[in-house]
Amino acid sequence: MSNAKIIALANQKGGVGKTTTTVNLAASLAKLGRKVLVVDSDPQGNASSGLGVSVKDMERHLYHCYLDKEQVVKTIRKAAYVSNLDVLPTHVDLIGVEVELMSAMKREKYLLELLEPLRGSYEFIFVDCPPSLGLLTINALTAADAVIIPLQCEYFALEGLSQLIRTIRLVKHSYNRSLKIEGLVLTMFDRRNRLTYQVAKEVKNHFKEKVYNTVIPRNVRLSECPSYGKPAIEYDKRSSGALAYMNLGKEFLKKQKSE
């Protein structure tokens, strides 16, 4: 197995489908036979619980790995319902990392040093970032080879995007020369809403082929499945959300081949 590609899913705006995309894209790739790790770097822990990993009765999580890199392998858990898919879970304690690393040397490289030894065990490592541009997100962007930006099809989505692009450029310039934008995923696509199409058109005009052709629709099943600890493909594989993420997984893999 070759070295894993590390991909951060980032958008400082909350509620754009970032964790939903992390969980369901990872699950789709696992279903397509790829070995995948999801790193839950959002203290809310929704990617962990969305893959059936309960943090309540857990001795170790990502916070402990930041304090001691040797803990990483022992901390990884298998996703509850999907083979080929592992999770590096988190806990609300992870919030403390931002404070504790405030004066640490090379504080932006902690996650990179954690993930490097895992590259040989996976094909793809997805890092779910918190909805902010703080130290946890900077660590994810420094560790990543590429960024996927989930973008909700609404008016305010474009405002936050320029700030995120600036942060990506800053990290690229200062810490991670090889960082690139893998693609933008249009989420919560409402076919009945004309504004949805206007936002999609504007994003495509600006980012061109970086925008995935697959759009993720508004879908009740996508919001229901996390409470069962299942990705959409296990919860209701015929739902429009599950089908869209499976198509996104195929499009993602096709892009990897053409690079």
Residue pairs with C-beta under 8 A, 6 or more apart in sequence:
1 35
1 120
1 121
1 122
1 123
2 123
3 119
3 120
4 37
4 118
4 119
4 120
4 121
4 122
4 123
4 124
4 125
5 123
5 124
5 125
5 145
5 146
5 256
6 115
6 119
6 125
6 127
6 143
6 144
6 145
6 146
7 124
7 125
7 126
7 127
7 144
7 145
7 146
7 147
7 148
7 182
8 126
8 127
8 129
8 137
8 140
8 141
8 143
8 144
8 146
8 147
8 148
9 18
9 19
9 21
9 22
9 126
9 127
9 128
9 129
9 147
9 148
9 149
9 150
10 18
10 129
10 137
10 140
10 141
10 147
10 148
10 149
10 164
10 168
11 18
11 129
11 131
11 149
11 150
11 151
11 160
11 161
11 164
12 131
12 132
12 133
12 137
12 160
12 163
12 164
12 167
13 131
13 152
13 156
13 157
13 160
14 131
15 131
15 152
16 150
16 151
16 152
16 157
16 187
16 188
17 150
17 152
17 185
17 187
17 188
17 216
17 222
18 128
18 129
18 131
18 150
19 42
19 46
19 47
19 50
19 128
20 50
20 150
20 187
20 216
20 222
20 226
21 148
21 150
21 185
21 187
21 216
21 245
21 248
22 38
22 47
22 126
22 128
23 38
23 47
23 50
23 51
23 128
23 226
23 231
24 222
24 231
24 232
24 233
24 241
24 242
24 245
24 248
25 126
25 148
25 245
25 248
25 249
25 252
26 36
26 38
26 51
26 85
26 124
26 126
26 231
27 51
27 79
27 82
27 85
27 231
27 232
27 233
27 234
27 245
28 231
28 233
28 245
28 246
28 248
28 249
28 250
29 36
29 123
29 124
29 249
29 252
29 253
30 36
30 79
30 82
30 83
30 84
30 85
31 82
31 84
31 233
31 246
31 249
32 249
32 250
32 253
33 84
34 84
34 123
34 124
34 253
35 84
35 121
35 122
35 123
35 124
36 84
36 85
36 86
36 122
36 123
36 124
36 125
36 126
37 76
37 85
37 86
37 87
37 88
37 118
37 121
37 122
37 124
37 125
37 126
38 47
38 51
38 79
38 85
38 86
38 87
38 88
38 125
38 126
38 128
39 62
39 88
39 111
39 115
39 125
39 126
39 127
39 128
39 140
40 46
40 47
40 48
40 62
40 87
40 88
40 89
40 90
40 128
41 62
41 90
41 94
41 111
41 127
41 128
41 129
41 130
41 136
41 137
41 139
41 140
42 90
42 94
42 128
42 129
42 130
42 131
42 136
43 90
43 91
43 92
43 93
43 94
43 95
43 130
43 136
44 92
44 130
45 55
45 89
45 90
45 91
45 92
46 128
46 226
47 87
47 90
47 128
48 54
48 55
48 61
48 87
48 89
48 90
49 55
49 226
49 229
50 225
50 226
50 229
50 230
50 231
51 79
51 80
51 81
51 82
51 85
51 87
51 229
51 231
52 79
52 80
52 81
52 229
52 230
53 77
53 79
53 80
53 87
53 89
53 229
54 229
55 61
55 89
55 90
55 91
58 89
58 91
60 71
60 74
60 75
61 75
61 89
61 90
61 91
61 93
61 94
62 75
62 88
62 89
62 90
62 91
62 94
63 90
63 91
63 93
63 94
63 96
63 97
64 71
64 75
65 71
65 72
65 75
65 88
65 114
66 94
66 97
66 100
66 101
66 110
66 111
66 114
67 100
69 113
69 114
72 88
72 114
72 117
72 118
73 117
73 118
75 88
75 89
76 86
76 87
76 88
77 86
77 87
77 88
77 89
78 85
78 86
78 87
79 85
79 86
79 87
80 229
80 230
81 229
81 230
81 231
81 234
82 231
82 233
82 234
86 122
94 136
97 110
97 135
97 136
98 134
98 135
98 136
101 107
101 110
101 135
104 110
107 135
107 139
108 135
108 138
108 139
108 142
108 171
108 175
109 139
109 142
109 143
109 175
110 139
111 127
111 139
111 140
111 142
111 143
112 139
112 142
112 143
114 143
115 125
115 127
115 143
118 125
119 125
127 140
127 143
127 144
129 136
129 137
129 140
130 136
130 137
133 163
133 164
133 167
137 167
138 167
138 171
138 175
141 147
141 167
141 168
141 171
141 175
141 176
141 179
142 171
142 175
142 176
143 176
144 176
144 179
145 178
145 179
145 180
146 179
146 180
146 181
146 182
147 168
147 179
147 180
147 181
147 182
148 182
148 183
148 184
148 185
149 161
149 164
149 181
149 183
149 184
149 185
150 184
150 185
150 187
150 216
151 157
151 161
151 184
151 185
151 186
151 187
151 203
152 187
152 188
153 186
153 187
153 188
153 189
153 190
153 193
153 195
153 196
153 199
153 200
153 215
154 188
154 195
154 196
154 199
155 195
155 199
157 199
158 199
158 202
158 203
161 203
165 181
168 179
168 181
171 179
172 179
172 180
181 207
181 210
182 210
182 255
183 210
183 211
183 212
183 252
183 255
184 203
184 207
184 210
184 211
184 212
185 212
185 214
185 215
185 216
185 248
186 199
186 200
186 203
186 211
186 212
186 215
186 216
187 215
187 216
188 216
188 217
188 218
189 196
189 200
189 215
189 216
189 217
189 218
190 196
190 217
190 218
191 217
200 215
203 211
204 211
212 248
212 251
212 252
213 251
214 244
214 247
214 248
214 251
215 244
216 222
216 241
216 244
216 245
216 248
217 240
217 241
217 244
219 232
219 239
219 240
219 241
219 244
221 232
221 235
221 236
221 239
221 240
221 241
221 242
222 232
222 239
222 241
224 235
225 231
225 232
225 234
225 235
225 236
228 235
231 242
231 245
232 239
232 241
232 242
232 245
233 242
233 245
233 246
235 242
236 242
237 243
